[in-house]
């Protein structure tokens, strides 16, 4: 199409799961239940860590930050997904870019925060004598601020490039929310530069943090294996189990979704991966950290007793 014939698209239509049109009401109720559980679970962990002085340690400081992050992360996509299941599936061009920006900035923040949590476990297990002097409250605050600032700055270049692309139709986004790959596929011009920039940024961000986490756990495993008693090994591994589970679920999906130059999977495959890292991971986090963590379960009981809910 010649540049003079371009008619700029002002809104997009998010198709979601077009093959599941007959079960929209069921999907709405299921997603609503998952979202409410996600909010209550993450909010509970955040408040318990803030209110219980026994949990005022670096590890639980990062856990509470992760719970707070998941509240924002899900708020970017799930309310709009719920709206799309019941009514018109349109979103404005600027609204789509905002959704992409906040989704990717909060996703990047989660990558950095999970890396910080791995470093915290590395210091606690591999260098226990130096841990109190190295992982100080001031350092925890600096790490948290750095994670948020790094995440918020991450997608700026990609958003800037996308905002200057011409979109002349069709305007159907083959995904469950606005994201770079499906939006770039609708542009009326060559997007190879955008794809390359997106690939480089995602590779550096996702692969670098994943390799740092992997390196931390290699050192942790080597240290734990040198512990003579079986009880000591179990205790050391138990402090890492929840974090490692979250890392495997989160990175297992985003690595396949974003660290690739060409689209090599079906649209339904991409949608299923998006459900994992945008819906299921935030939903499962409170269960992973509460069911596998005795200290958090005891802290919840103390707070419930303090409020009179439990006797």
C-alpha positions as a printed Julia matrix, in Angstrom:
311×3 Matrix{Float64}:
   0.0     0.0    0.0
   1.27    3.42  -0.89
   1.92    5.85   1.97
  -0.67    8.25   0.64
  -3.4     5.61   0.94
  -2.73    4.77   4.59
  -5.68    5.17   6.93
  -4.29    5.12  10.46
  -5.92    2.59  12.78
  -7.21    4.23  15.97
  -8.28    1.09  17.82
  -7.64   -2.64  17.86
  -9.88   -5.66  18.37
  -8.46   -8.28  20.75
  -9.71  -11.65  19.53
  -8.68  -13.68  22.6
  -9.59  -17.37  22.14
 -11.86  -17.31  19.06
 -12.39  -21.08  19.17
 -13.95  -20.85  22.64
 -16.79  -18.45  21.85
 -19.42  -20.88  23.19
 -18.03  -20.91  26.73
 -17.48  -17.18  27.29
 -19.6   -17.08  30.45
 -17.72  -20.03  31.97
 -14.34  -18.5   31.06
 -15.42  -15.19  32.61
 -16.4   -16.83  35.91
 -13.23  -18.95  35.96
 -10.96  -15.99  35.21
 -12.8   -13.81  37.74
 -12.34  -16.47  40.43
  -8.64  -16.79  39.59
  -8.19  -13.0   39.63
  -9.94  -12.53  42.97
  -7.89  -15.38  44.47
  -4.72  -13.81  43.06
  -5.57  -10.44  44.63
  -6.49  -11.89  48.02
  -3.52  -14.28  48.14
  -0.85  -11.76  47.17
  -2.4    -9.04  49.31
  -2.47  -11.41  52.28
   1.24  -12.27  51.92
   2.18   -8.59  51.48
   0.21   -7.5   54.58
   1.4   -10.42  56.73
   5.05   -9.69  55.95
   4.52   -5.99  56.68
   2.65   -6.59  59.97
   4.67   -9.49  61.42
   8.0    -8.32  62.81
   9.4   -11.87  62.7
   9.26  -11.71  58.91
  11.19   -8.44  58.66
  14.15  -10.12  57.0
  15.65   -9.6   53.52
  14.12  -12.81  52.13
  10.58  -11.89  53.15
  11.14   -8.28  52.16
  11.64   -9.53  48.6
   8.68  -11.93  48.9
   6.4    -9.04  49.87
   7.74   -6.96  46.97
   6.99   -9.85  44.61
   3.42  -10.09  45.92
   2.93   -6.34  45.46
   4.36   -6.6   41.96
   1.97   -9.42  41.04
  -0.99   -7.24  42.04
   0.06   -4.62  39.5
   1.13   -7.19  36.9
  -2.3    -8.84  36.82
  -4.17   -5.51  36.97
  -2.63   -4.55  33.63
  -4.21   -7.41  31.67
  -6.85   -9.43  33.52
  -9.54   -6.71  34.02
  -9.44   -5.97  30.28
  -9.55   -9.71  29.53
 -12.66   -9.99  31.73
 -14.26   -7.05  29.94
 -13.5    -8.61  26.55
 -15.27  -11.83  27.55
 -18.53   -9.97  28.19
 -18.61   -6.97  25.89
 -16.86   -5.22  23.02
 -13.28   -6.37  22.54
 -11.86   -3.08  21.34
  -8.96   -1.13  22.81
  -7.64    2.24  21.66
  -4.22    2.54  20.03
  -2.86    4.54  22.97
  -4.51    2.17  25.45
  -2.88   -0.78  23.69
   0.57    0.84  23.9
   0.04    1.62  27.59
  -0.96   -1.98  28.26
   2.17   -3.23  26.47
   4.39   -0.77  28.35
   3.15   -1.63  31.83
   2.97   -5.36  31.12
   6.58   -5.46  29.93
   7.93   -3.03  32.53
   6.36   -5.0   35.39
   7.47   -8.25  33.77
  11.05   -6.94  33.58
  10.82   -5.82  37.21
   9.81   -9.38  38.15
  12.86  -10.75  36.31
  15.15   -8.42  38.26
  13.39   -9.13  41.55
  13.62  -12.91  41.1
  17.33  -12.43  40.4
  17.73  -10.38  43.58
  15.95  -13.12  45.54
  18.36  -15.72  44.13
  21.32  -13.55  45.16
  19.83  -13.23  48.65
  19.6   -17.04  48.95
  23.15  -17.38  47.6
  24.51  -15.08  50.3
  22.44  -16.72  53.05
  23.53  -20.27  52.19
  27.0   -19.88  50.64
  28.26  -17.01  52.81
  26.2   -17.2   56.02
  28.8   -15.44  58.2
  28.88  -12.39  55.91
  25.13  -12.39  55.19
  24.01  -10.01  58.0
  26.65   -7.41  57.1
  26.17   -7.63  53.32
  22.39   -7.96  52.93
  21.53   -4.93  55.05
  18.17   -3.1   55.03
  19.8    -0.25  53.11
  21.03   -2.64  50.43
  17.61   -4.32  50.23
  16.01   -0.92  49.63
  18.56   -0.04  46.95
  18.02   -3.39  45.21
  14.23   -2.97  45.28
  14.43    0.57  43.87
  16.89   -0.6   41.22
  14.53   -3.42  40.18
  11.61   -1.03  39.77
  13.58    1.68  37.95
  15.22   -0.86  35.64
  11.86   -2.43  34.85
  10.1     0.88  34.17
  12.88    2.0   31.82
  13.07   -1.33  29.97
  10.33   -1.09  27.3
  10.72    2.63  26.5
  12.77    2.09  23.31
  10.44   -0.62  22.01
   7.3     1.43  22.73
   8.84    4.46  21.03
   9.57    2.44  17.87
   6.07    0.89  17.77
   4.36    4.25  18.29
   5.87    5.54  15.02
   4.71    2.57  12.91
   1.79    2.99  10.48
  -1.23    0.73  11.07
  -3.73    0.72   8.21
  -5.71   -2.46   8.89
  -6.69   -5.12   9.6
  -6.84   -4.29  13.29
  -7.52   -7.76  14.78
  -4.96   -8.69  17.45
  -4.51  -12.48  17.46
  -3.8   -12.66  21.18
  -5.47  -12.39  24.6
  -4.04   -8.89  25.26
  -1.85   -6.3   23.54
   1.74   -7.42  23.14
   4.64   -6.6   20.84
   4.59   -9.65  18.49
   0.86   -9.58  17.58
   0.8    -5.78  17.26
   3.92   -5.7   15.07
   2.29   -8.23  12.73
  -0.43   -5.64  11.95
   1.94   -2.84  10.86
   1.79   -1.71   7.22
   5.55   -1.52   6.83
   8.66   -3.57   7.4
   9.13   -4.27  11.13
  12.43   -6.16  11.0
  14.17   -3.42  13.02
  11.45   -3.62  15.68
  11.69   -7.41  15.82
  15.48   -7.27  16.11
  15.4    -4.6   18.87
  12.7    -6.56  20.7
  14.77   -9.76  20.44
  17.98   -8.09  21.65
  16.32   -6.38  24.62
  14.39   -9.5   25.65
  17.45  -11.72  25.23
  19.6    -9.44  27.39
  16.89   -8.98  29.99
  15.52  -12.53  30.21
  18.6   -14.61  29.45
  20.95  -12.48  31.57
  18.72  -12.65  34.65
  18.0   -16.36  34.12
  21.71  -17.16  33.84
  22.44  -15.17  37.01
  19.73  -17.1   38.84
  21.09  -20.37  37.45
  24.61  -19.44  38.54
  23.37  -18.65  42.06
  21.67  -22.03  42.32
  24.7   -23.91  41.01
  26.73  -22.4   43.88
  23.88  -23.07  46.34
  23.6   -26.73  45.31
  27.36  -27.22  45.55
  27.36  -25.7   49.03
  24.34  -27.71  50.24
  25.82  -30.98  49.02
  28.81  -30.34  51.29
  26.59  -30.1   54.37
  27.18  -33.36  56.32
  23.74  -33.85  57.88
  20.59  -34.75  55.93
  18.53  -32.41  58.14
  20.85  -29.52  57.28
  20.5   -30.22  53.58
  16.7   -30.35  53.8
  16.59  -27.08  55.73
  18.83  -25.33  53.2
  16.87  -26.61  50.21
  13.54  -25.74  51.85
  14.47  -22.04  51.96
  14.99  -22.09  48.16
  12.21  -24.44  47.02
   9.45  -21.82  46.72
  11.62  -19.32  44.85
  12.97  -21.99  42.49
   9.45  -23.21  41.71
   8.31  -19.7   40.78
  11.43  -19.17  38.65
  10.86  -22.38  36.69
   7.2   -21.6   35.97
   7.8   -17.96  35.04
  10.96  -18.32  32.98
   9.82  -21.6   31.45
   7.05  -19.72  29.64
   8.62  -16.33  28.83
  11.8   -17.87  27.39
   9.78  -19.71  24.74
   7.56  -16.68  24.1
  10.01  -13.78  23.81
  13.51  -15.1   23.08
  12.97  -15.95  19.42
  13.47  -14.04  16.17
  10.78  -15.71  14.08
   7.3   -16.89  14.89
   7.61  -20.66  14.88
   4.59  -21.71  16.94
   0.83  -21.59  16.46
  -1.31  -18.72  17.7
  -3.0   -21.04  20.21
   0.44  -22.03  21.54
   1.3   -18.36  22.12
  -2.05  -17.74  23.8
  -1.54  -20.74  26.11
   1.95  -19.5   27.08
   0.51  -16.03  27.74
  -2.05  -17.55  30.13
   0.78  -19.27  32.05
   2.95  -16.19  32.69
   0.2   -13.56  32.91
  -2.5   -15.45  34.83
  -1.31  -18.73  36.35
   2.08  -17.62  37.72
   0.65  -14.72  39.79
  -2.22  -17.0   40.85
   0.11  -19.81  42.02
   2.68  -17.62  43.81
   0.7   -17.18  47.06
   0.04  -20.94  47.24
   3.69  -21.76  46.54
   4.98  -19.37  49.2
   2.32  -20.18  51.8
   1.9   -23.93  51.41
   5.65  -24.6   51.24
   6.7   -22.07  53.87
   6.13  -22.8   57.55
   7.08  -19.28  58.7
   4.48  -17.59  56.49
   1.77  -20.08  57.53
   2.57  -19.43  61.2
   2.6   -15.67  60.61
  -0.85  -15.88  58.99
  -2.16  -17.81  62.01
  -0.7   -15.21  64.39
  -2.35  -12.37  62.49
  -5.69  -14.2   62.33
  -5.53  -14.83  66.1
  -4.62  -11.19  66.71
  -7.68  -10.05  64.77
  -9.93  -12.56  66.58
 -10.76  -14.63  63.49
  -9.02  -17.64  65.02
  -9.13  -18.54  68.69
